[in-house]
Amino acid sequence: MRPFLPPLLAGALASADAGIDFDGTGWRFLEEPAFLGVVLALTVVSYGAERSGANRELVGRATGLAAVILGALLFAGSLAAGGRTAWPGLIAGVACAALAWVAVGGLVERARRRLEPGAATLLPVYADGAAVLLTALAVFAEPTGFLALAAFILLLVGGRREEGRKYAGLRILR
């Protein structure tokens, strides 16, 4: 999954002072056009790498690294915007982003195995849409972020439990 749309949305909302604002903090760069341009460029490069047939594992690792870095920056910036000490957000942001990355990635891979190839190509689009919606909800309805963390934990635990089972699927009897 591409982790770049939530920081783009958060930065755009912050630059409009809508729901979040990094002004007056050391994290103001998160809403600056230069930073948002870099994140947009990473989005385009990530999309191009996926479409080019590049090594999927390598692209996944690079994107995962970007996810934890962006998660750390946004969590710390959000704490600072709320008048709190920012550095714990660096640690918590890495943990939250890694949890989301692993949980959603596992869900998408399990779904991809069960879908036809044509339908499976739309999974990243759905995941990106859900990430943008979740970001907007987290900005405007504060408890949403905590609920998302709980959902990611349930996805991870449920996915680990399902790995050991064999999927029987539907059977046609003739």
ZAKEKOL-549468 format. One record per residue: chain; x, y, z of N, C-alpha, C, O in turn. Coordinates in steps of 0.02 Angstrom, whole numbers. Layout:
+------+--------+--------+--------+--------+--------+--------+--------+--------+--------+--------+--------+--------+
: unit :    nxx :    nyy :    nzz :   caxx :   cayy :   cazz :    cxx :    cyy :    czz :    oxx :    oyy :    ozz :
+------+--------+--------+--------+--------+--------+--------+--------+--------+--------+--------+--------+--------+
:    A :      X :      Y :      Z :      X :      Y :      Z :      X :      Y :      Z :      X :      Y :      Z :
...
+------+--------+--------+--------+--------+--------+--------+--------+--------+--------+--------+--------+--------+
***
This chain:
+------+--------+--------+--------+--------+--------+--------+--------+--------+--------+--------+--------+--------+
: unit :    nxx :    nyy :    nzz :   caxx :   cayy :   cazz :    cxx :    cyy :    czz :    oxx :    oyy :    ozz :
+------+--------+--------+--------+--------+--------+--------+--------+--------+--------+--------+--------+--------+
:    A :     41 :    -59 :      0 :      0 :      0 :      0 :     44 :     62 :      0 :    100 :     62 :     26 :
:    A :     18 :    113 :    -29 :     54 :    177 :    -30 :     33 :    219 :     30 :    -26 :    234 :     38 :
:    A :     80 :    236 :     73 :     63 :    273 :    134 :     66 :    349 :    125 :     72 :    385 :    174 :
:    A :     62 :    373 :     64 :     75 :    443 :     51 :     12 :    487 :     51 :     17 :    547 :     61 :
:    A :    -46 :    458 :     39 :   -106 :    499 :     35 :   -127 :    528 :    103 :   -147 :    586 :    105 :
:    A :   -123 :    491 :    158 :   -140 :    521 :    223 :    -96 :    582 :    241 :   -123 :    632 :    264 :
:    A :    -29 :    580 :    231 :      9 :    640 :    246 :     -8 :    699 :    199 :     -6 :    757 :    219 :
:    A :    -25 :    682 :    136 :    -46 :    736 :     91 :   -110 :    768 :    115 :   -116 :    829 :    115 :
:    A :   -158 :    728 :    135 :   -221 :    755 :    160 :   -210 :    794 :    225 :   -236 :    849 :    233 :
:    A :   -172 :    765 :    271 :   -159 :    800 :    335 :   -123 :    866 :    322 :   -139 :    916 :    353 :
:    A :    -74 :    867 :    277 :    -39 :    929 :    261 :    -84 :    980 :    228 :    -80 :   1039 :    243 :
:    A :   -127 :    957 :    183 :   -173 :   1004 :    150 :   -223 :   1032 :    201 :   -237 :   1092 :    200 :
:    A :   -249 :    990 :    245 :   -294 :   1015 :    297 :   -258 :   1063 :    343 :   -287 :   1114 :    362 :
:    A :   -196 :   1048 :    361 :   -158 :   1092 :    406 :   -143 :   1158 :    372 :   -146 :   1210 :    405 :
:    A :   -127 :   1158 :    308 :   -113 :   1221 :    274 :   -175 :   1264 :    269 :   -171 :   1326 :    265 :
:    A :   -234 :   1233 :    270 :   -297 :   1270 :    270 :   -323 :   1283 :    341 :   -376 :   1311 :    351 :
:    A :   -284 :   1261 :    390 :   -303 :   1267 :    461 :   -372 :   1235 :    474 :   -413 :   1262 :    510 :
:    A :   -383 :   1177 :    443 :   -447 :   1142 :    449 :   -437 :   1079 :    490 :   -415 :   1028 :    463 :
:    A :   -453 :   1081 :    554 :   -449 :   1022 :    596 :   -382 :   1010 :    627 :   -377 :    981 :    681 :
:    A :   -329 :   1031 :    594 :   -261 :   1022 :    620 :   -219 :   1081 :    594 :   -231 :   1107 :    539 :
:    A :   -171 :   1102 :    634 :   -130 :   1158 :    614 :    -61 :   1151 :    647 :    -55 :   1148 :    708 :
:    A :    -10 :   1149 :    605 :     58 :   1142 :    630 :     93 :   1209 :    639 :    150 :   1212 :    660 :
:    A :     58 :   1265 :    624 :     88 :   1331 :    634 :    106 :   1341 :    707 :     71 :   1318 :    752 :
:    A :    161 :   1376 :    718 :    183 :   1390 :    786 :    219 :   1331 :    819 :    234 :   1334 :    879 :
:    A :    233 :   1279 :    781 :    270 :   1222 :    808 :    332 :   1211 :    765 :    340 :   1242 :    712 :
:    A :    376 :   1170 :    787 :    434 :   1152 :    748 :    417 :   1104 :    691 :    461 :   1082 :    654 :
:    A :    355 :   1088 :    684 :    332 :   1039 :    634 :    292 :   1073 :    579 :    255 :   1040 :    542 :
:    A :    299 :   1138 :    573 :    263 :   1177 :    522 :    279 :   1152 :    452 :    237 :   1158 :    407 :
:    A :    338 :   1124 :    442 :    357 :   1100 :    376 :    309 :   1047 :    349 :    306 :   1036 :    288 :
:    A :    271 :   1014 :    393 :    225 :    962 :    371 :    167 :    990 :    329 :    133 :    952 :    294 :
:    A :    157 :   1055 :    333 :    104 :   1085 :    293 :    132 :   1131 :    238 :     94 :   1164 :    203 :
:    A :    197 :   1133 :    231 :    229 :   1174 :    180 :    223 :   1142 :    111 :    226 :   1081 :    105 :
:    A :    216 :   1183 :     59 :    211 :   1155 :     -9 :    272 :   1113 :    -29 :    264 :   1065 :    -66 :
:    A :    331 :   1130 :     -6 :    391 :   1091 :    -24 :    386 :   1020 :      2 :    399 :    972 :    -34 :
:    A :    366 :   1013 :     66 :    359 :    946 :     95 :    304 :    907 :     60 :    312 :    849 :     44 :
:    A :    248 :    940 :     49 :    192 :    907 :     15 :    211 :    887 :    -56 :    188 :    837 :    -82 :
:    A :    253 :    928 :    -88 :    277 :    911 :   -155 :    321 :    849 :   -155 :    317 :    807 :   -200 :
:    A :    363 :    843 :   -104 :    405 :    783 :    -97 :    361 :    721 :    -87 :    373 :    669 :   -117 :
:    A :    312 :    727 :    -44 :    267 :    670 :    -31 :    228 :    653 :    -94 :    219 :    594 :   -109 :
:    A :    207 :    703 :   -131 :    172 :    690 :   -195 :    218 :    655 :   -244 :    198 :    609 :   -280 :
:    A :    281 :    677 :   -247 :    329 :    645 :   -292 :    341 :    572 :   -271 :    345 :    528 :   -314 :
:    A :    345 :    559 :   -206 :    352 :    490 :   -183 :    291 :    448 :   -202 :    297 :    388 :   -217 :
:    A :    233 :    478 :   -201 :    172 :    443 :   -221 :    176 :    422 :   -294 :    161 :    365 :   -311 :
:    A :    198 :    468 :   -336 :    204 :    454 :   -408 :    257 :    401 :   -420 :    246 :    355 :   -460 :
:    A :    314 :    406 :   -387 :    368 :    357 :   -395 :    344 :    288 :   -371 :    357 :    238 :   -404 :
:    A :    310 :    286 :   -315 :    284 :    223 :   -289 :    235 :    191 :   -338 :    238 :    131 :   -351 :
:    A :    190 :    231 :   -363 :    141 :    206 :   -411 :    176 :    181 :   -474 :    159 :    128 :   -500 :
:    A :    224 :    219 :   -498 :    261 :    198 :   -557 :    300 :    133 :   -546 :    302 :     90 :   -590 :
:    A :    330 :    126 :   -487 :    367 :     65 :   -472 :    321 :      5 :   -469 :    339 :    -50 :   -492 :
:    A :    261 :     14 :   -442 :    213 :    -41 :   -440 :    192 :    -63 :   -510 :    187 :   -122 :   -524 :
:    A :    181 :    -14 :   -553 :    158 :    -28 :   -621 :    213 :    -53 :   -666 :    198 :    -87 :   -716 :
:    A :    275 :    -38 :   -651 :    331 :    -57 :   -694 :    350 :   -131 :   -687 :    388 :   -157 :   -728 :
:    A :    324 :   -163 :   -637 :    343 :   -232 :   -626 :    408 :   -239 :   -587 :    440 :   -291 :   -589 :
:    A :    428 :   -186 :   -552 :    489 :   -187 :   -512 :    481 :   -240 :   -457 :    426 :   -264 :   -443 :
:    A :    537 :   -258 :   -427 :    538 :   -307 :   -374 :    487 :   -287 :   -320 :    496 :   -237 :   -286 :
:    A :    434 :   -326 :   -314 :    378 :   -310 :   -269 :    400 :   -306 :   -197 :    377 :   -264 :   -159 :
:    A :    444 :   -351 :   -177 :    468 :   -352 :   -108 :    509 :   -290 :    -92 :    502 :   -260 :    -39 :
:    A :    552 :   -270 :   -139 :    594 :   -210 :   -129 :    551 :   -147 :   -126 :    561 :   -105 :    -83 :
:    A :    503 :   -142 :   -172 :    458 :    -85 :   -171 :    418 :    -83 :   -106 :    408 :    -30 :    -77 :
:    A :    396 :   -141 :    -83 :    359 :   -146 :    -21 :    399 :   -124 :     39 :    375 :    -89 :     83 :
:    A :    462 :   -144 :     41 :    505 :   -124 :     97 :    519 :    -49 :     97 :    518 :    -17 :    149 :
:    A :    532 :    -22 :     38 :    544 :     50 :     32 :    482 :     90 :     52 :    487 :    141 :     87 :
:    A :    425 :     68 :     30 :    363 :    102 :     47 :    348 :     94 :    121 :    323 :    141 :    153 :
:    A :    362 :     36 :    150 :    353 :     26 :    221 :    397 :     72 :    263 :    376 :     99 :    314 :
:    A :    459 :     81 :    240 :    505 :    127 :    274 :    477 :    198 :    271 :    479 :    235 :    321 :
:    A :    453 :    218 :    213 :    422 :    284 :    206 :    362 :    291 :    252 :    351 :    344 :    281 :
:    A :    323 :    237 :    259 :    264 :    239 :    302 :    282 :    253 :    375 :    250 :    294 :    407 :
:    A :    333 :    219 :    400 :    351 :    229 :    470 :    382 :    299 :    482 :    372 :    329 :    534 :
:    A :    419 :    323 :    433 :    448 :    390 :    440 :    392 :    442 :    439 :    391 :    487 :    482 :
:    A :    347 :    437 :    391 :    291 :    485 :    388 :    246 :    479 :    448 :    221 :    529 :    474 :
:    A :    234 :    418 :    471 :    193 :    408 :    531 :    224 :    442 :    592 :    189 :    473 :    632 :
:    A :    290 :    435 :    599 :    325 :    467 :    656 :    320 :    543 :    652 :    306 :    576 :    702 :
:    A :    330 :    570 :    592 :    327 :    642 :    584 :    257 :    669 :    598 :    250 :    720 :    633 :
:    A :    206 :    636 :    572 :    138 :    660 :    583 :    115 :    652 :    655 :     80 :    696 :    681 :
:    A :    134 :    598 :    687 :    115 :    589 :    758 :    149 :    643 :    800 :    116 :    674 :    842 :
:    A :    213 :    654 :    790 :    249 :    706 :    828 :    220 :    775 :    814 :    210 :    815 :    859 :
:    A :    207 :    789 :    750 :    178 :    853 :    732 :    109 :    863 :    763 :     92 :    918 :    784 :
:    A :     69 :    810 :    766 :      3 :    815 :    796 :      7 :    829 :    871 :    -31 :    868 :    898 :
:    A :     54 :    796 :    904 :     63 :    810 :    975 :     84 :    883 :    986 :     59 :    917 :   1030 :
:    A :    131 :    906 :    945 :    154 :    976 :    952 :     98 :   1025 :    937 :     92 :   1076 :    971 :
:    A :     57 :   1009 :    887 :      0 :   1054 :    871 :    -50 :   1056 :    928 :    -85 :   1106 :    936 :
:    A :    -53 :   1004 :    968 :    -98 :   1002 :   1026 :    -66 :   1030 :   1088 :    -95 :   1027 :   1142 :
:    A :     -6 :   1058 :   1082 :     28 :   1089 :   1139 :     64 :   1039 :   1184 :     79 :   1054 :   1241 :
:    A :     77 :    980 :   1159 :    111 :    928 :   1198 :    183 :    920 :   1174 :    203 :    948 :   1123 :
:    A :    222 :    883 :   1213 :    291 :    868 :   1194 :    289 :    821 :   1133 :    253 :    772 :   1132 :
:    A :    329 :    838 :   1082 :    325 :    803 :   1018 :    365 :    739 :   1016 :    345 :    692 :    981 :
:    A :    422 :    734 :   1050 :    467 :    677 :   1038 :    435 :    608 :   1052 :    452 :    561 :   1017 :
:    A :    389 :    601 :   1101 :    357 :    535 :   1108 :    318 :    514 :   1045 :    309 :    454 :   1032 :
:    A :    295 :    563 :   1007 :    259 :    548 :    946 :    303 :    516 :    893 :    278 :    479 :    851 :
:    A :    367 :    529 :    896 :    412 :    497 :    848 :    413 :    421 :    859 :    411 :    382 :    812 :
:    A :    416 :    401 :    922 :    417 :    331 :    939 :    348 :    299 :    927 :    342 :    247 :    895 :
:    A :    297 :    332 :    953 :    229 :    305 :    945 :    208 :    305 :    872 :    172 :    259 :    850 :
:    A :    229 :    354 :    834 :    212 :    357 :    763 :    242 :    299 :    724 :    210 :    271 :    680 :
:    A :    304 :    282 :    740 :    335 :    224 :    708 :    296 :    161 :    725 :    281 :    120 :    681 :
:    A :    279 :    153 :    789 :    242 :     93 :    810 :    173 :     89 :    777 :    153 :     36 :    752 :
:    A :    137 :    144 :    776 :     70 :    144 :    746 :     73 :    132 :    671 :     33 :     93 :    644 :
:    A :    119 :    165 :    637 :    125 :    156 :    565 :    145 :     85 :    547 :    120 :     56 :    500 :
:    A :    192 :     57 :    586 :    213 :    -12 :    573 :    156 :    -61 :    584 :    146 :   -107 :    545 :
:    A :    117 :    -50 :    638 :     60 :    -92 :    652 :      9 :    -89 :    594 :    -14 :   -140 :    570 :
:    A :     -7 :    -29 :    572 :    -55 :    -20 :    517 :    -28 :    -52 :    453 :    -65 :    -84 :    417 :
:    A :     36 :    -41 :    440 :     67 :    -68 :    379 :     63 :   -145 :    376 :     44 :   -173 :    326 :
:    A :     81 :   -176 :    431 :     80 :   -249 :    433 :      9 :   -276 :    432 :     -6 :   -323 :    396 :
:    A :    -36 :   -245 :    471 :   -105 :   -270 :    474 :   -141 :   -262 :    408 :   -172 :   -309 :    384 :
:    A :   -138 :   -203 :    378 :   -173 :   -192 :    315 :   -139 :   -230 :    258 :   -173 :   -257 :    214 :
:    A :    -73 :   -232 :    259 :    -38 :   -270 :    207 :    -57 :   -344 :    209 :    -66 :   -374 :    156 :
:    A :    -63 :   -372 :    268 :    -84 :   -441 :    274 :   -155 :   -452 :    250 :   -170 :   -502 :    217 :
:    A :   -199 :   -405 :    267 :   -268 :   -410 :    244 :   -272 :   -408 :    168 :   -308 :   -447 :    137 :
:    A :   -235 :   -362 :    138 :   -237 :   -355 :     65 :   -208 :   -417 :     32 :   -235 :   -440 :    -19 :
:    A :   -155 :   -445 :     59 :   -126 :   -505 :     30 :   -173 :   -564 :     35 :   -179 :   -604 :    -12 :
:    A :   -207 :   -571 :     92 :   -256 :   -626 :     99 :   -313 :   -617 :     50 :   -336 :   -665 :     19 :
:    A :   -336 :   -555 :     42 :   -391 :   -542 :     -5 :   -368 :   -554 :    -77 :   -405 :   -581 :   -118 :
:    A :   -306 :   -533 :    -93 :   -279 :   -542 :   -161 :   -277 :   -616 :   -180 :   -291 :   -633 :   -238 :
:    A :   -259 :   -659 :   -133 :   -256 :   -731 :   -148 :   -325 :   -760 :   -164 :   -329 :   -809 :   -201 :
:    A :   -377 :   -730 :   -137 :   -444 :   -757 :   -146 :   -481 :   -727 :   -205 :   -533 :   -753 :   -226 :
:    A :   -456 :   -673 :   -233 :   -490 :   -639 :   -288 :   -461 :   -657 :   -355 :   -405 :   -682 :   -360 :
:    A :   -500 :   -645 :   -406 :   -475 :   -653 :   -474 :   -425 :   -597 :   -487 :   -430 :   -544 :   -456 :
:    A :   -377 :   -607 :   -532 :   -325 :   -557 :   -544 :   -352 :   -487 :   -562 :   -325 :   -437 :   -538 :
:    A :   -404 :   -484 :   -602 :   -432 :   -419 :   -620 :   -459 :   -381 :   -560 :   -448 :   -321 :   -553 :
:    A :   -494 :   -416 :   -517 :   -523 :   -385 :   -457 :   -468 :   -367 :   -407 :   -473 :   -317 :   -372 :
:    A :   -416 :   -408 :   -404 :   -362 :   -396 :   -356 :   -323 :   -332 :   -372 :   -294 :   -302 :   -326 :
:    A :   -323 :   -311 :   -435 :   -286 :   -250 :   -452 :   -319 :   -188 :   -421 :   -286 :   -136 :   -415 :
:    A :   -382 :   -192 :   -402 :   -416 :   -135 :   -372 :   -405 :   -130 :   -296 :   -424 :    -80 :   -266 :
:    A :   -376 :   -180 :   -266 :   -366 :   -179 :   -193 :   -327 :   -118 :   -169 :   -347 :    -87 :   -120 :
:    A :   -271 :    -99 :   -202 :   -236 :    -39 :   -179 :   -278 :     24 :   -183 :   -271 :     69 :   -142 :
:    A :   -322 :     28 :   -232 :   -366 :     86 :   -239 :   -413 :     89 :   -179 :   -424 :    142 :   -149 :
:    A :   -442 :     31 :   -161 :   -487 :     29 :   -103 :   -449 :     46 :    -39 :   -474 :     83 :      3 :
:    A :   -389 :     19 :    -32 :   -350 :     32 :     28 :   -330 :    106 :     32 :   -332 :    135 :     87 :
:    A :   -312 :    136 :    -24 :   -295 :    207 :    -24 :   -356 :    249 :     -5 :   -351 :    297 :     33 :
:    A :   -414 :    231 :    -33 :   -476 :    267 :    -16 :   -492 :    262 :     58 :   -511 :    311 :     90 :
:    A :   -485 :    201 :     85 :   -498 :    191 :    156 :   -448 :    230 :    199 :   -467 :    257 :    251 :
:    A :   -385 :    234 :    177 :   -335 :    272 :    215 :   -351 :    346 :    216 :   -343 :    379 :    267 :
:    A :   -374 :    373 :    159 :   -392 :    444 :    156 :   -453 :    457 :    201 :   -454 :    507 :    238 :
:    A :   -503 :    414 :    197 :   -563 :    422 :    238 :   -545 :    417 :    313 :   -568 :    457 :    353 :
:    A :   -503 :    369 :    330 :   -482 :    361 :    400 :   -443 :    422 :    424 :   -452 :    444 :    481 :
:    A :   -401 :    450 :    381 :   -364 :    510 :    399 :   -410 :    568 :    413 :   -403 :    603 :    464 :
:    A :   -458 :    579 :    369 :   -506 :    633 :    379 :   -546 :    624 :    443 :   -556 :    671 :    481 :
:    A :   -568 :    563 :    455 :   -604 :    549 :    518 :   -560 :    560 :    579 :   -583 :    586 :    629 :
:    A :   -497 :    540 :    575 :   -452 :    548 :    632 :   -439 :    622 :    646 :   -431 :    641 :    704 :
:    A :   -437 :    663 :    595 :   -426 :    735 :    605 :   -487 :    768 :    634 :   -481 :    810 :    679 :
:    A :   -546 :    750 :    610 :   -607 :    786 :    630 :   -646 :    752 :    686 :   -686 :    785 :    719 :
:    A :   -635 :    688 :    698 :   -669 :    652 :    752 :   -615 :    614 :    791 :   -599 :    557 :    775 :
:    A :   -589 :    647 :    842 :   -529 :    624 :    877 :   -527 :    551 :    898 :   -474 :    520 :    890 :
:    A :   -580 :    521 :    924 :   -572 :    452 :    946 :   -563 :    402 :    889 :   -547 :    344 :    901 :
:    A :   -572 :    423 :    827 :   -566 :    378 :    770 :   -497 :    346 :    767 :   -491 :    287 :    750 :
:    A :   -445 :    384 :    782 :   -377 :    357 :    780 :   -368 :    299 :    829 :   -335 :    250 :    812 :
:    A :   -396 :    305 :    888 :   -391 :    251 :    937 :   -430 :    190 :    914 :   -408 :    133 :    923 :
:    A :   -488 :    201 :    885 :   -528 :    145 :    859 :   -491 :    111 :    802 :   -494 :     49 :    796 :
:    A :   -457 :    150 :    760 :   -419 :    120 :    705 :   -363 :     77 :    731 :   -350 :     23 :    704 :
:    A :   -329 :     99 :    783 :   -275 :     58 :    813 :   -303 :     -8 :    838 :   -273 :    -61 :    827 :
:    A :   -360 :     -6 :    871 :   -391 :    -68 :    894 :   -409 :   -113 :    835 :   -399 :   -174 :    838 :
:    A :   -434 :    -84 :    782 :   -452 :   -123 :    722 :   -389 :   -154 :    691 :   -391 :   -211 :    668 :
:    A :   -334 :   -116 :    689 :   -272 :   -143 :    661 :   -246 :   -202 :    702 :   -222 :   -251 :    674 :
:    A :   -252 :   -197 :    767 :   -231 :   -252 :    811 :   -274 :   -313 :    798 :   -248 :   -369 :    792 :
:    A :   -340 :   -303 :    792 :   -385 :   -359 :    778 :   -369 :   -390 :    710 :   -370 :   -451 :    702 :
:    A :   -356 :   -348 :    660 :   -337 :   -374 :    594 :   -274 :   -416 :    597 :   -270 :   -470 :    567 :
:    A :   -225 :   -392 :    634 :   -162 :   -427 :    640 :   -171 :   -494 :    675 :   -146 :   -545 :    652 :
:    A :   -205 :   -494 :    731 :   -216 :   -555 :    770 :   -259 :   -604 :    729 :   -244 :   -663 :    726 :
:    A :   -312 :   -579 :    699 :   -355 :   -622 :    659 :   -319 :   -650 :    599 :   -330 :   -708 :    581 :
:    A :   -277 :   -611 :    568 :   -239 :   -634 :    511 :   -189 :   -687 :    529 :   -179 :   -735 :    492 :
:    A :   -157 :   -680 :    586 :   -109 :   -731 :    609 :   -145 :   -796 :    624 :   -118 :   -850 :    610 :
:    A :   -204 :   -791 :    651 :   -243 :   -851 :    667 :   -264 :   -886 :    603 :   -264 :   -948 :    600 :
:    A :   -282 :   -848 :    552 :   -305 :   -876 :    489 :   -249 :   -908 :    449 :   -261 :   -952 :    408 :
:    A :   -187 :   -886 :    459 :   -131 :   -914 :    421 :   -123 :   -989 :    431 :   -102 :  -1024 :    386 :
:    A :   -140 :  -1012 :    490 :   -132 :  -1083 :    504 :   -187 :  -1127 :    476 :   -180 :  -1188 :    471 :
:    A :   -243 :  -1095 :    458 :   -299 :  -1134 :    431 :   -296 :  -1138 :    356 :   -269 :  -1095 :    321 :
:    A :   -323 :  -1191 :    331 :   -327 :  -1200 :    259 :   -394 :  -1174 :    236 :   -446 :  -1191 :    266 :
:    A :   -394 :  -1133 :    184 :   -456 :  -1106 :    158 :   -490 :  -1157 :    113 :   -461 :  -1177 :     63 :
:    A :   -549 :  -1178 :    132 :   -584 :  -1230 :     93 :   -620 :  -1200 :     34 :   -624 :  -1232 :    -19 :
:    A :   -647 :  -1140 :     40 :   -683 :  -1110 :    -16 :   -747 :  -1146 :    -30 :   -769 :  -1190 :      7 :
:    A :   -778 :  -1128 :    -85 :   -840 :  -1161 :   -105 :   -824 :  -1221 :   -148 :   -776 :  -1221 :   -187 :
:    A :   -864 :  -1271 :   -142 :   -853 :  -1332 :   -181 :   -916 :  -1344 :   -223 :   -972 :  -1336 :   -200 :
:    A :   -904 :  -1363 :   -283 :   -959 :  -1380 :   -327 :   -963 :  -1456 :   -331 :   -915 :  -1490 :   -349 :
:    A :  -1021 :  -1482 :   -314 :  -1031 :  -1554 :   -316 :  -1067 :  -1572 :   -381 :  -1117 :  -1541 :   -399 :
:    A :  -1043 :  -1621 :   -414 :  -1075 :  -1643 :   -478 :  -1095 :  -1715 :   -473 :  -1122 :  -1742 :   -521 :
+------+--------+--------+--------+--------+--------+--------+--------+--------+--------+--------+--------+--------+
***
